[in-house]
Amino acid sequence: MPSVKDVPADLLIGELARYIKENVPQVKPPVWAPFVKTGANKERPPDTPDWWYIRAASIIRKLYLYGPVGVGSLRTAYGYRAKIGDKTRPERTRKAGGAVIRKILQQLEQAGFVAKTKKGRVLTPEGRSLVDRIVAKIAKELVKTRPELAKYLAPPKE
């Protein structure tokens, strides 16, 4: 059985975002989502119309790989390098905004994919099975389109 690390992250996040948008009514952008920036030094909101679902899918993937995870560590993970001042001053890292991450985690909790623990947020068994199903689907498609990957994605023989 292929794991999350066996398939490309962009394919997994795209497919998971599509699934969330079509099948999970609890996860939807709030009214302020078209106007919000994702960080303090960002000048504009994201250009992609489905960015909320893409970020939710990315958060699910990070919870699968690194959970339990808190909002603070997710802010660091989605942070960026900010230019401060003129050309001579070095860039420094900035954390991403926390409201977007927090709201997505709350929506995923309502949907039943994420649970809150004392150490942070973790994926529920329902969330893990969703990711595993999508990974298996992507792996099957990858083997069809790129047969050279079959040896990496095939289940181990005993």
Buried (B, 14 or more C-beta within 10 A) or exposed (E): EBBBEBBEEEBBBBBBBBBBBEEBEEBEBEEEBEEBBBBEEBEEBBEEEBBBBBBBBBBBBBBBBEBBBBBEBBBEBBBBEBEEEEEEEEEEEBBBBBEBBEBBBBBBBEBBBBBEEEEBBBBBEEBBEBBBEBBBBBBEEBBEEEEEBEEEBEEEEE
